[in-house]
Amino acid sequence: MLKKKIVVVSLLAVVFVGSAGYFTYQRYQQIKIKRLALEKKKALWQALERALSQEVSRFQGEAGVILKDLDMDWQIAVNKTKSFPSASLAKIPIMASCFYAVFQGKIKLQDELILKERHKVLGSGTLKTMAAGRRVSIENLIERMITESDNTATNMLIELLGYEYMNSCFKEFGLKDTSLARKMMEFKLRRKGVENYTTAGDVALLLEKMYRKEVINAEFSERCLSLLKQQKIKDRIPALLPPEVVIAHKTGLERHVCHDAGIVFSPGGNFLLCVLTSHTDKTSKRAKEFIARLAFEAYRYFTEFTMEEHTI
């Protein structure tokens, strides 16, 4: 009887050791597969960095570019702190400032402002076509400012909160090189050198904070992203991407200035892309095409890596 127990225990010991060895081997294989996948991803990322650098070097103008893999925390940056006229990219921190004022109890989203003739300015948006005297909620003004890039709505919000408050909010959000000095379409002031400025680094920082739910709080961060996802201008970052891809972004366009910045929710991973440009062309056609190519190269990287994963 004792011999039978010894045999059974011995067999169990062999099975246990064998099983442990098998699981150790499986774990080793999994680690090896993950390591190979990471090496392939790094190699593709380096190839992407070379491709983006070549695009930037060929661009006939100045460009500030940041591309960030939001899962890996990898970043490619060119002229990260170079200052550019912000154009309508200023509307991203303006939106955040409005929500901060709501958070602080200074204003309410359902509060209404009266559209006056003096508010109306040219450029993007449909509010300028509406009759003076119309009452518009602050929530609707913010929505128009982002989704239509409405300049009239933007100026009404700037007038409501003031430059000092908005610039203090920008600092609160961690923006070091972003400032607001004039309203939209104030070309006389622009010719005198009064300008709104930002950098690719600042815009990327604010967008990532929204993505990480760190602008004010999770609720307001999500509100910001939700509005940016409804952006109606699609001739830059989205231009060469599949139409079903979700993109939370904001464009900027003035004479000799063309930008787009946002977060692309790619099937292969989410990434942040900010491209700010200045140029001397009569139109922004080439600048828009440049931004679209950068977005396409970035999207292709995530798509190719997803395909590579299945071959490992």
C-alpha positions in Angstrom: 0.0 0.0 0.0 2.9 2.3 0.9 4.5 1.6 -2.5 1.4 2.5 -4.3 1.2 5.8 -2.5 4.8 6.5 -3.4 4.2 5.7 -7.0 1.1 8.0 -7.1 2.9 10.9 -5.4 5.8 10.4 -7.8 3.5 10.5 -10.8 1.8 13.6 -9.5 5.2 15.2 -9.0 6.2 14.5 -12.6 2.9 15.9 -13.9 3.3 19.0 -11.7 6.8 19.6 -12.8 5.9 18.9 -16.4 2.9 21.3 -16.2 5.1 24.0 -14.6 7.7 23.6 -17.3 5.0 23.8 -20.0 3.5 27.0 -18.5 7.0 28.5 -18.1 7.7 27.8 -21.7 4.3 29.3 -22.8 5.1 32.4 -20.7 8.5 32.7 -22.3 6.9 32.4 -25.8 4.4 35.1 -24.9 7.2 37.4 -23.7 9.2 36.7 -26.8 6.2 37.5 -29.1 5.6 40.8 -27.2 9.3 41.7 -27.5 9.3 41.0 -31.3 6.1 43.0 -31.7 7.6 45.9 -29.8 10.7 45.8 -32.0 8.7 45.8 -35.1 6.6 48.7 -33.9 9.7 50.7 -33.0 11.1 50.0 -36.5 7.9 51.2 -38.1 7.8 54.3 -35.9 11.3 55.2 -36.9 10.4 54.8 -40.6 7.4 57.0 -40.0 9.6 59.6 -38.3 11.9 59.6 -41.4 8.9 59.9 -43.7 7.4 62.9 -41.7 10.8 64.6 -41.6 11.1 64.3 -45.4 7.6 65.8 -45.9 8.5 68.7 -43.6 11.8 69.4 -45.4 10.0 69.5 -48.7 7.2 71.8 -47.5 7.6 75.4 -48.9 7.1 77.3 -45.7 7.4 76.9 -41.9 5.8 74.0 -40.1 5.4 73.0 -36.4 4.5 69.3 -36.1 3.7 66.9 -33.3 2.6 63.4 -33.7 2.0 61.3 -30.6 1.1 57.6 -30.1 -1.3 58.0 -27.2 -1.0 54.4 -26.2 2.8 54.1 -26.2 3.5 57.7 -25.3 6.0 58.0 -28.2 6.3 61.4 -29.9 7.7 62.9 -33.0 8.2 66.7 -32.8 9.4 69.3 -35.3 9.6 72.9 -34.2 7.5 72.1 -31.1 7.9 75.5 -29.5 7.9 77.7 -32.7 5.3 80.4 -32.4 2.6 80.7 -35.1 -0.4 83.0 -35.5 -3.1 80.7 -34.0 -6.0 81.6 -36.4 -8.9 79.5 -35.4 -6.9 77.1 -33.4 -7.4 79.7 -30.7 -10.9 78.4 -30.4 -9.8 75.2 -28.7 -8.5 77.0 -25.6 -11.3 79.5 -25.8 -13.8 76.6 -25.6 -11.9 75.2 -22.6 -12.0 78.6 -21.0 -15.7 78.9 -21.4 -16.3 75.6 -19.8 -13.9 76.6 -17.0 -16.1 79.7 -16.4 -19.1 77.4 -16.2 -17.2 75.2 -13.7 -16.4 78.2 -11.6 -20.0 79.4 -11.7 -19.2 82.6 -13.6 -21.6 81.8 -16.4 -24.2 79.1 -17.2 -24.5 77.2 -20.5 -28.2 78.1 -20.7 -27.5 81.8 -20.3 -28.4 83.7 -23.5 -26.6 86.6 -25.3 -28.2 88.9 -27.7 -26.7 88.9 -31.2 -26.0 92.5 -32.2 -25.0 93.9 -35.6 -21.6 94.9 -34.4 -20.9 91.3 -33.4 -21.1 90.1 -37.0 -17.9 89.4 -38.9 -16.9 87.7 -42.1 -15.4 84.3 -42.5 -16.6 80.9 -41.1 -20.0 80.4 -39.5 -23.7 81.1 -40.1 -24.5 83.3 -37.2 -23.5 86.4 -39.2 -26.5 85.7 -41.5 -29.0 85.8 -38.7 -31.1 88.8 -37.7 -29.7 91.1 -35.0 -31.6 90.8 -31.8 -31.6 87.0 -31.8 -30.9 85.4 -28.5 -28.3 82.6 -28.5 -27.4 80.4 -25.6 -23.7 80.2 -24.5 -23.9 76.5 -25.1 -24.9 77.1 -28.7 -22.3 79.7 -29.2 -19.6 77.3 -28.1 -20.9 74.6 -30.4 -21.0 76.9 -33.4 -17.5 78.2 -32.6 -16.1 74.6 -32.8 -18.2 72.7 -35.3 -18.6 75.6 -37.8 -15.6 77.6 -36.7 -18.0 80.5 -36.3 -16.1 83.7 -35.9 -19.1 85.8 -34.8 -19.9 83.3 -32.0 -16.2 83.3 -31.0 -16.1 87.1 -30.7 -19.3 87.1 -28.6 -17.6 84.7 -26.2 -14.4 86.7 -26.1 -16.4 89.8 -25.3 -18.3 88.0 -22.6 -15.3 86.7 -20.6 -12.5 89.1 -21.7 -8.9 88.7 -22.7 -7.5 88.8 -19.2 -9.7 85.9 -18.0 -9.1 83.8 -21.1 -5.3 84.3 -21.0 -5.3 83.4 -17.3 -7.2 80.2 -18.1 -4.6 79.4 -20.8 -1.9 79.5 -18.1 -4.1 77.4 -15.8 -4.3 74.7 -18.5 -0.5 74.7 -18.7 -0.1 76.6 -22.0 3.2 78.5 -21.9 3.2 80.1 -25.4 -0.5 80.7 -26.2 -2.0 84.2 -26.0 -5.2 86.0 -27.1 -4.8 89.6 -28.1 -7.5 90.3 -30.6 -10.9 89.0 -31.8 -11.4 87.0 -35.0 -11.2 88.9 -38.3 -9.7 92.0 -36.8 -7.4 92.5 -39.7 -6.6 96.2 -38.9 -5.1 95.1 -35.6 -3.3 92.2 -37.3 -1.6 94.6 -39.7 -0.4 96.6 -36.7 1.2 93.5 -35.3 -1.5 92.6 -32.7 -1.8 88.8 -33.1 -3.0 85.7 -31.3 -0.2 83.1 -31.0 0.3 79.4 -30.1 2.7 76.5 -30.7 2.3 72.9 -31.7 3.5 72.0 -28.2 0.7 73.9 -26.5 -2.0 72.7 -28.8 -0.9 69.1 -28.4 -0.7 69.5 -24.6 -4.3 70.8 -24.4 -5.7 68.1 -26.7 -3.9 65.3 -24.8 -5.3 66.7 -21.5 -8.8 66.5 -23.0 -8.1 62.9 -24.1 -6.8 62.0 -20.6 -9.9 63.7 -19.0 -7.7 66.3 -17.3 -9.1 69.6 -18.6 -11.2 70.8 -15.7 -12.6 67.3 -15.0 -13.7 64.2 -16.9 -17.2 65.7 -17.8 -15.9 68.9 -19.4 -13.0 67.1 -21.1 -15.5 64.8 -22.8 -17.7 67.8 -23.7 -14.7 69.3 -25.5 -13.8 66.1 -27.4 -17.5 65.6 -28.3 -17.6 69.0 -30.0 -14.3 68.6 -31.7 -15.6 65.3 -33.2 -18.4 67.2 -34.8 -16.0 69.4 -36.8 -17.5 70.1 -40.3 -14.3 71.2 -42.0 -12.6 68.1 -43.4 -10.1 69.3 -46.0 -6.9 68.6 -43.9 -6.4 65.8 -41.4 -9.5 63.8 -42.5 -8.9 64.4 -46.3 -7.1 61.2 -47.1 -8.4 59.0 -44.3 -11.4 56.6 -44.5 -14.6 58.5 -43.9 -15.6 56.2 -41.0 -12.6 57.2 -38.9 -13.5 59.3 -35.9 -11.4 62.5 -35.6 -11.7 65.2 -32.9 -10.0 68.2 -34.4 -10.0 71.9 -35.1 -8.7 73.7 -38.2 -7.2 77.2 -38.4 -6.9 79.3 -41.6 -5.9 82.9 -42.3 -3.8 84.5 -45.1 -0.5 82.7 -45.1 -1.5 80.5 -42.2 -3.0 77.0 -42.3 -3.4 74.6 -39.4 -5.1 71.5 -38.2 -4.8 69.7 -34.9 -6.7 66.8 -33.3 -6.9 63.2 -32.2 -7.5 60.4 -34.6 -9.3 57.4 -33.2 -7.7 54.8 -35.4 -8.6 51.1 -35.3 -4.9 50.4 -34.8 -4.5 52.9 -31.9 -5.3 56.5 -31.1 -2.9 59.2 -32.1 -2.6 63.0 -31.7 -1.5 65.1 -34.7 -0.9 68.9 -34.6 0.3 70.6 -37.8 0.8 74.4 -37.8 2.1 76.1 -41.0 2.9 79.5 -42.4 3.6 80.0 -46.0 3.8 82.7 -48.8 1.4 81.1 -51.3 -1.6 83.0 -52.5 -3.8 80.1 -51.4 -3.5 77.4 -48.7 -4.0 74.5 -51.2 -0.4 73.1 -50.8 -0.5 73.6 -47.0 -3.8 71.6 -46.8 -2.3 68.9 -48.9 0.8 68.8 -46.8 -1.3 68.3 -43.6 -3.4 65.6 -45.3 -0.2 63.7 -46.3 1.1 63.8 -42.7 -2.2 62.5 -41.4 -2.2 59.7 -44.0 1.4 58.6 -43.2 0.5 58.5 -39.5 -2.7 56.6 -40.1 -0.9 54.1 -42.4 1.6 53.4 -39.6 -1.1 52.3 -37.2 -2.8 50.3 -40.0 0.4 48.6 -41.0 1.4 47.7 -37.5 -2.1 46.2 -36.8 -1.5 44.0 -39.9 2.1 43.2 -38.8 0.8 42.0 -35.4 -1.1 39.2 -37.1 2.0 38.0 -38.8 4.1 37.6 -35.7 
